[in-house]
């Protein structure tokens, strides 16, 4: 039932308002949605998508990611995505393959690839003791960077985080805010890219 399926796909991809426009009149984001809709018309078992959320507004991109995950779960379809958006790859993919000059250089889950990077980032908004924090990092050869007058990012191995935080307290350093970022797929990508330059 082609008519019914087209109506379903138009609703899924929110194309009602542009349904009667020619493709050339559409914005880049609208064209992306139309292309995704065309790809889903035949209820495929395998999807090959190149940068599927490129040019989309953040809310539409989020909706498309949720839709792809839902279709994958409900109908067991396989989706192969090419993308430079590492956070999107982490969210959508069970398996990641990095290719460099036609050669596969990495093939694993996003979590396992991220775990290969040992460095975590401690981000502190320092209340008192900025100079002491910098001196501590320099004395202990810990990579750090100042993002503003009070905001410092300290890079350490995950297992060293409690030790570093304890040392900072012992140095009399106090802070208003703290966040700890564990390695991500993007960290892996950037670290690998540095090695290859």
Order of alpha helices (4+ residues) and beta strands (2+ residues): alpha-alpha-beta-alpha-beta-alpha-beta-beta-alpha-beta-alpha-beta-beta-alpha-beta-alpha
